[in-house]
Amino acid sequence: MKIRLDLTSADLRELNDPETTQAVIAEAHAILDHIFEEKDNLIKCSITVDGDKE
């Protein structure tokens, strides 16, 4: 399983602010915990388009 968390510029600012760093990290951990708890209910879909056959 691959998991990628994309951070917004606001997230990055808060991550670099000592007063809000722990809140951002806690939120990321909560998201990951939820993903692992619900992993059997998640659906993965990948679509690949061959540029020559469009």
N, C-alpha and C positions, 0 to 999 in steps of 0.2 A: 504494500500500500504506500502510495506517495501522497504526502500532504504538503501543501504549499500555502502559507499565510501571506497574503499581500498586505503590506502596511501602506496606509495613506501618508501624505506629508504631515498631516496633523498627528497621526500615530507616531511618526518618527520624531516630531518635535516633543511630544509628550514622553517618548521613550528616553530622550536625551535630557529631560528636565528631572532633576533629582526628586522633586516633589511629586511627580506623577509616574515615574518609572515603574514602581511596584504595581500600580493600578493597571498599566498597559500589559505588564507581564502576567498579572493575575487573569486578565481578560483573555489573553492568548491561551493560557493553560485551561481556562474554562471551556473555550472553544474546542481545544484538542480533546479534553475529557469527554465532551458531548459527542464528538466525532467517533471516538473509540467505543463509547457506550452504544451508539446507534449504527455502528459499522455494518451490521447485517441488513439494515434497512436502507442503506445508501445505494444509489444507482449510479453506475459509471457509464458514460456514453462518450465515445470518441468517433469523430467523423473525419475522414481524410479525403480530400478532393484532389484528383490527379489533374493538374493544370492543362495537360494536353487533351483531355477527354471531356472538357466542360461542355 
